[in-house]
Amino acid sequence: MKVLLRNGNRSVRAELGRELGKGAAGRIHEVVGRPDLVAKVYIDPAQARIHYDRIDAMLRNPPGIGQPHQEGGRSYPQLAWPTDHLLSMRDEPLGFAMPMLPLKHAVDLEAILTRRSREREGLPQELIVRLFVARNLAAVVRELHKAGHFIIDMKPKNMSVYRLSNPGLIALLDADGFCIYGGPSERYPAQMFTSEYIAPELLAGNRKASEAREEQDRWALAAIIFRLLNENIHPYSGTFLGSENPTIDDNVRSGRYAYGRVPNRELRPNPLSMHELFDDDTRELFDRAFGGDPYSRPDARTWREHLDLFTDPAQGRIFRCKVDPSHWHFSKGCGLCHRERLLAGGGGNAQVTVPPTILQPRSPSPSPPQSVPTPPPRPAPYSPPPARRAPQSTVALPPRGTLGGAVRRIATWALGLLLTLLALGIGLSVLLTMSAERARVANPPQRAPGPMFSTQMQVTDRTAVANLRSGPGEGYPALIAIPAGELVTLADGARAPTSDWTKVSWRGRTGYVASSRLAAPGSVRSARTQPNEEPKRAPPNGGERSPPAPTSTTAKSGTPARSTEPKPAEPGVAAASERPAASSGPASSPSPPASPWDRATPERPSSGSTQGWPQPPAAGAGGAAEATKPADSAAATSPSGASGATTARRTDNDALLMECQGWVTKGRYAFEEGSYDSALALADHALRLRANCPGAAELRNDSWTARQGARQRPGAP
């Protein structure tokens, strides 16, 4: 399949190869001769047209991820970001091209979350590997946010981890579904997100994915990092103390975060959780991420800088376990040893299988520095907490009715009122922000340079008509001339011109019109509503123009011709005596006349400009065009002509009308080709044949103006 790869002004021809995969929205194809690229072709052509502007914004505003990692002669990109528009040979949107991700050498992020899945995939078990994965994920998300883009549907299934000698490099998929920023007042929202990775404010308000912004990404990023550091335990999973069996989304909606420094009253932590062995600053970041204020959540940059402290052993924040060298842990003790002891105490398997390849620290010596303090002993096995009881105050209260009790009740009431007002203020602020964002999404401003979306367009008034041709090019024959200002309908469901020629329909006919002759509806006045008058132009030599003599002509010899009073002709048909006389030479030619039929001799085009165009017939000795003058002109002009002569005159007039219109059509072809001298000569000839020939006066005025403009350009002859 032949296609075009276009990015800005650059267009490259390419060919799609075999299909590599298929999803719900599109198919992935290889690009022949480009092993570094693949092409995504949308299954529904309407989706390709809808996503065209989104892909264009992604091409104009890519994130600063940097060059892909190279290893073993293969490139490992971290983001499937579009590199080109994918168009058909008729400039119809098909999809986009993106870097080739070597997913055969990668696994889903979910495979690295649990011990069993790591054993099954042959992945390292060390905590430091998962710290590298979390750090690299935060770095990629930071670059996306820096460019104004948001992932929204952030989940481990949309992420992959490469199998490299130093594991930890990740790749993000489905970038065309992100929330894309294209510029001020230009944003293309995401359309979906996934359960268990939706922020509580979106769940509580039943809001759509199109309304989500950076706060959603911050919450989902913290949830994935928590699962990476805590053996796949979700921060909102645990043991519910009530009678229901809530889902994780129910706990998120109700704010039941069980792993904070302040215990949750409704949800207990998972007994195998290692969160209590996290460093204090790490637990503080998780408390901020899963607290009640969406705007206090740590951003991706904060997570990246925090995780940098643990991925560099020289910082002294990560230690190798002395009991089991395959374990790495934080400063409070080995969480894996704690977890294995719990499993062994509960009848589980405490033996851990370690793959032969173990990630070593970046320091020269395999052992930790001598200055690192000895880790504390392992924590005691977990014991279930006592049965739930009603919370009791740890502060001794004075007897009821005393002054101290009254003061305490007043203070408690005031504090509750203050917190209520604060919550109302925060809620009002969030509501106003949501309303403003919804208004911006519902009523986006019009973009001046963007493509038009009307199914109708209007013929411009650059010339009087536009030719409707049978094919996309000047070489195809013209079917009909469309007057300026007429509305045409774009064919084949097109929404805007996409090439130099556009397929349109007009009055039951379908063909191609030059895209430069089309404009937005309403931008051009229709020729039927414009006043029927010739433009007033001053002649080049400054001479005065005089109106034509309607009832008499002068022969070349200087003797006055016979004056006649012609019989009233039919509407739109000129009598033979009304035809202009042509002079025999340029000596008698006056300055540019006011009317086309006042010219004694038409201006001849320069040599070479009339190649391929027919020339008007030469004038006879009597000063009139002998080839076009009817034989019975005397009968046609005589008031007392017989009915036979009248019939012949009408027949001749009809033939004369068709002939002059043929010269006007040929003149229009010459004008569109830029041969203004030829167009002017053909218009003069049509006017000599018939003084009121339709379209001849407009063609002559347009040709005269265009020729004068061409002569006034710098460097023109």
Summary of the structure (lengths in Angstrom):
residues: 717
radius of gyration: 41.8
end to end distance: 48.9
largest distance: 136.9
contacts: 2053
relative contact order: 0.05
helix: 34%
strand: 16%
